[in-house]
Amino acid sequence: MRAELKEYQAVEEAAMKFVKSVAEGNSKYAKELFIDEAVLFGFLDGKLEHGSIQQFYHNVDTVPGGDNFKARVDVLLVEETLAVVRVLEQGWGNRIDFTDVLLLLKMNGEWKCVAKAYNQNSDTIQK
């Protein structure tokens, strides 16, 4: 059964915590979204990042979004306790474009992110 539209809005609002953290260079908002056990997978400048979400917090806290940073949130799927969100990032750190996929679960009535996987657009890779 498809979720009600209010659930899509709730998922979007949750994902906006991710965007706000990246834009402001402050992991505080993302820490409200991700569970402590959340995992991260992706290639940053050709090097595999994987493991604890702490690496994402470190990246956010050390590289601000930048003046030209833009993002778009697309809620792709919402079921009763599961949601998938795509976040398009443009100009992170005034250099990198990402496509992020966030996997969220509804826990205790609140949407929480359990995993983040991402792709860095190949034309923004610095070696």
matplotlib code that plots the C-alpha trace (Angstrom):
import matplotlib.pyplot as plt

x = [0.0, 1.4, 2.1, 0.1, 1.5, 2.2, 4.7, 6.5, 6.7, 8.0, 10.7, 11.7, 11.9, 14.1, 16.4, 16.7, 18.7, 21.3, 21.2, 21.4, 24.5, 26.3, 25.3, 26.4, 29.4, 28.0, 27.2, 24.9, 21.7, 22.8, 23.4, 19.7, 18.9, 21.5, 21.5, 24.8, 25.2, 24.6, 27.1, 28.7, 29.8, 31.2, 34.3, 35.7, 38.3, 38.7, 39.3, 36.7, 35.1, 33.3, 32.3, 31.0, 28.9, 31.5, 33.6, 30.7, 30.5, 34.2, 33.9, 31.0, 32.7, 36.0, 34.6, 31.7, 29.2, 30.5, 28.9, 27.6, 26.4, 23.0, 21.0, 17.8, 15.9, 13.9, 11.8, 11.9, 10.0, 8.0, 6.6, 5.3, 8.7, 11.1, 12.1, 14.7, 15.8, 18.1, 20.0, 21.7, 24.5, 26.2, 29.3, 30.2, 33.4, 33.1, 34.2, 32.3, 29.0, 27.5, 24.5, 23.6, 21.2, 19.8, 18.1, 15.7, 13.7, 10.7, 11.8, 9.6, 7.5, 10.5, 12.4, 16.0, 18.8, 20.6, 22.8, 24.3, 25.8, 27.1, 28.6, 31.0, 30.4, 33.5, 34.1, 34.7, 37.3, 40.6, 43.6]
y = [0.0, 3.4, 5.8, 8.9, 12.2, 13.4, 10.6, 11.7, 15.2, 13.9, 12.0, 15.1, 17.1, 14.5, 14.5, 18.3, 17.9, 16.2, 19.1, 21.7, 20.1, 19.9, 23.4, 24.9, 22.7, 21.6, 17.9, 18.9, 18.6, 15.3, 13.8, 14.3, 12.2, 9.4, 6.6, 6.0, 2.7, 4.2, 3.3, 5.2, 3.9, 5.8, 6.9, 10.4, 11.5, 7.9, 6.5, 4.2, 5.6, 3.0, 2.3, 4.5, 7.6, 9.4, 9.9, 11.8, 14.0, 14.7, 15.6, 18.0, 19.6, 20.2, 21.3, 23.8, 23.6, 26.8, 29.8, 28.1, 24.9, 23.7, 20.6, 18.8, 16.2, 13.5, 11.1, 8.0, 5.5, 5.4, 2.3, 1.8, 1.8, 2.2, 5.2, 5.8, 9.4, 10.7, 13.9, 15.7, 18.0, 20.5, 22.4, 21.0, 22.7, 24.8, 21.7, 18.4, 17.2, 14.2, 11.9, 10.5, 7.7, 7.7, 4.7, 5.6, 3.5, 4.8, 4.1, 5.1, 7.3, 9.2, 8.8, 7.9, 7.3, 4.0, 4.1, 6.6, 5.6, 8.1, 8.7, 11.6, 12.9, 11.8, 15.3, 16.6, 13.9, 15.3, 12.9]
z = [0.0, -1.0, 1.9, 2.3, 0.9, 4.5, 4.9, 1.7, 3.2, 6.5, 4.7, 2.7, 5.9, 7.4, 4.4, 4.5, 7.7, 5.5, 3.0, 5.8, 7.3, 4.0, 3.0, 6.3, 7.0, 10.3, 11.0, 13.8, 11.7, 10.1, 13.5, 14.1, 11.0, 11.1, 13.6, 15.4, 13.6, 10.1, 7.3, 4.5, 1.1, -1.9, -3.8, -2.9, -5.5, -6.6, -3.1, -1.4, 1.7, 3.7, 7.3, 10.0, 9.2, 11.3, 8.1, 6.6, 9.7, 9.4, 5.7, 6.4, 9.4, 7.5, 4.1, 3.9, 1.1, -0.4, -1.9, -5.0, -3.3, -4.4, -3.6, -4.6, -2.6, -4.5, -2.4, -4.5, -2.4, 0.8, 2.3, 5.8, 7.5, 4.6, 2.4, -0.3, -1.0, -3.7, -3.0, -5.9, -4.7, -6.9, -6.0, -2.6, -1.5, -4.6, -6.6, -6.3, -7.6, -5.8, -6.1, -2.7, -1.9, 1.6, 3.1, 5.9, 8.3, 10.4, 14.0, 17.0, 14.6, 13.3, 9.9, 10.5, 8.0, 8.4, 5.2, 2.8, -0.5, -3.1, -6.5, -7.2, -10.7, -12.7, -14.1, -10.5, -9.4, -8.4, -8.5]

ax = plt.figure().add_subplot(projection="3d")
ax.plot(x, y, z, "-o")
ax.set_aspect("equal")
plt.show()
